[in-house]
């Protein structure tokens, strides 16, 4: 007899506006189960005219390839609108994923939200 266990969606999202930047605070795990929630949030923000995003990943515990794909998709979406997507990440285990995949060359990665907001494109 097999039993299917439902995965719990362990992802928190909140947004706030600072000047012309929209900060998306992400917490928990960005994986195959939770990434669609983040994708929906990014698509909605861009559709509403928010083209300069800062994704705060300081409270992210885990990131997989699906999560990376969502971030790359978000970057393509904002760039199509002459916008920007900056990441805030200071956790070595998450930064390592960006280095291994070569995405440190694609995403501007900052140590704090304040630094990301102050950066110019």
N, C-alpha and C positions, 0 to 999 in steps of 0.2 A: 504494500500500500504506500503510495507516495503522497506527500503533503506539500502543497505549494505555500511558501512563506512570502507574504507581501513585504517588499522592501519599504522601509520608512524613508520618506523624503526629508533628508536632514540638510536643508538649505534655507538660510534667511537672507532676505533682500530688503533693502530700504534705499530710498533716494532722497537727495537734497540738492538744492541749487546754491552755488557759490559764484556770484558774478555771472559770467556766460558759460560756466561749466556745470555739468550735472554729475554729481558724485553718486555712484552706485556702491553701497556698502554690502559686501557679500560675506556671509559667514557659513561655516560648515563644510560640506563636501560638494564639489562640482564633479559629478560623474554621470554615467549613462542614465541614471534614474532622475537626477536633479537638473542636469544641463538644460533640458527643454524649458524649465521655469526661468532660468537666466536668459535663454535665447528670446523668450517671449517678452521679458522685461526690456532687453536691449532694442528689439524691433519696435516695441511700443514707444520707447523714448525717442528713437530716431524719427518715427512716423509723426510724433508730436512736435518735431522741430528742434529737438535737443541733439545737436551735432558735435558737441565737444564733451566727451564723456571721460570721467575718471573712474576706473573700477578699483575700488579699495578691497584688496584681497588679504588684508592683515589678519582677518579672522577665519581664513580658509584653511581647513585641516587637510584636505585631500583634493587633488586635481588629476583627472585622467585625460586621455586623448579626446574624448567627447567634449569635455570642458574646454580643452585647447581649441577644438574646432569651433565652438560657440564664440570664443573670444576672437578668433581670426575672422569669423563671419561678421561679428560686430564691427571689427576694424574696417572690413571691406564696405560695410553699410555706411559708416560715417564718412569714409574717404570719398564715397560716391557723392556725398553732399558737401564736399570741401571741408569736412570736419576732422576730428582727431579722437583717438582713444588711447588714454594713458593708463598704465597699471601702477598700483601701489602694492608693493610686496617686499617684505624684508625677512621672510622666512627662508632659510637656506634650502630646506627640502623642496619648497615650491620653486624657488629660483633655479635650482638644479634642473628641473624639468624644462624650463625655458632655455637654459644653456645647452642641454643635450639635444634639443630639437632645433636649435638655431634661431629660436624665436626672439632671443634678446636683440637680434639685428632688425626685427620687424616691429617690436613693441618698445616704446619708451617706458622704462620701468623705474619708478621712483621709490624712495624710502619712506615718504610721508605724503599725505593728502595735500598738505600745504605746499610742499615742493612741486607736486604734480600740477597744482593749480597755478603756481607762479611761473611754471615753464612756458616758454613760447614755442609755437610751431615753426 
